Amino acid sequence: MPFTIYAQMKKLGKPSAQSVSPTPFTLDEKPSTVRELITSLAILGAKDYNSRKEDGQILGLLTQKEIDDQAARGKISFGAHDGSDASLEDAAANAVQCFQDGIYRIFAAAQELTDLEQPIPWTDSTIFTFIRLTMLSGW
């Protein structure tokens, strides 16, 4: 049964990241552990990428602010790869490994989720926050 969660993503050191609105994500089923949450979101992202690729929509348009921000860092990029399909299994394994390596942290409301087998503390209004901790990771 499809299940919708709300998540927001933040990057440390980005002032604009402080006012990120939660985004709905519809998963195939309600995850019960952190591993299931990460795996479900990674697979959803890979499926979305593959779908956009098939529709010829991999390259989105950059806003002027995105162009200016990227130019200040020395590289302007759409973030596109070679155009091959994303592997759902590889995406899930990579997302789990990144969590284990501390590249990002996950919070359910104010509670940090620290272990892959940790049960998710569901409430009626749980919003997940993903915080990228290293500047070299992809999003």
MOPEVEN-V978206 format. One record per backbone hydrogen bond with DSSP energy under -1.0 kcal/mol. CO is the residue of the C=O (numbers start at 0). NH is the residue of the N-H. E is the energy in kcal/mol with one decimal. If there is no record, write none. Layout:
co={CO	CO}
nh={NH	NH}
e={E	E}
This chain:
co={2	4	5	6	7	9	10	13	14	15	22	24	26	31	32	33	34	35	36	37	38	39	40	41	42	43	44	45	46	47	48	49	50	51	52	62	63	64	65	66	67	68	69	86	87	88	89	90	91	92	93	94	95	96	97	98	102	104	105	106	107	110	114	115	117	119	122	126	127	128	129	130	131	133}
nh={26	24	127	22	129	131	13	16	17	18	6	4	2	119	36	37	38	39	40	41	42	43	44	45	46	47	48	49	50	51	52	53	54	56	55	66	67	68	69	70	71	72	74	90	91	92	93	94	95	96	97	98	99	100	102	101	132	130	112	128	110	107	117	34	33	121	125	108	7	106	9	104	11	136}
e={-3.6	-2.8	-2.9	-3.3	-2.9	-2.8	-1.4	-1.2	-1.4	-1.3	-2.3	-2.7	-2.6	-2.0	-2.0	-2.8	-2.8	-2.5	-2.3	-2.5	-2.5	-2.2	-2.3	-2.3	-2.7	-2.3	-2.4	-2.6	-2.4	-2.6	-2.4	-2.1	-1.6	-3.6	-1.3	-2.3	-2.7	-2.9	-2.6	-2.6	-2.0	-1.0	-2.0	-2.5	-2.1	-2.6	-2.7	-2.3	-2.2	-2.4	-2.6	-1.8	-2.4	-2.3	-2.5	-1.2	-3.2	-2.5	-3.1	-2.5	-2.1	-3.0	-1.5	-2.8	-1.5	-1.7	-1.1	-2.7	-2.3	-2.3	-3.0	-2.1	-1.6	-1.2}
